[in-house]
Amino acid sequence: MKATSLRRSRQNWAECREALRHLRLRGLVEPYVDDQLAGTRRAHFVAHLARCWTCSEQAETLHLIKQSLRTGLQRGPVQLAEVRLRRFADRLTAPPTTARSDGPRP
């Protein structure tokens, strides 16, 4: 009985230690994306990213946001946007189609 209790305590301690490590490393997402981490600190964080979906998703999202802000948004040709807006406006202003009176509408 004591062996299972000891195993459970060790498992709980390992989970708590990993949670604390995650909280500490989570604060390094922005410095990592900004390329401000070096040496062993960077290596530990990269290893954490390989295991942690939350931090890797956060790092990727932040990277994409910062990249888009640096390069500006890539937009489609103006003519295409105009055509789409005009079609949409035409659909909004078009008279409603008459429904057939064969039966109830779904």
Secondary structure, 3 states (H helix, E strand, C coil): CHHHHHHHHHHHHHHHHHHHHHHHHHCCHHHHHCCCCCHHHHHHHHHHHHHCHHHHHHHHHHHHHHHHHHHCCCCCCHHHHHHHHHHHHHHHHCCCCCCCCCCCCC
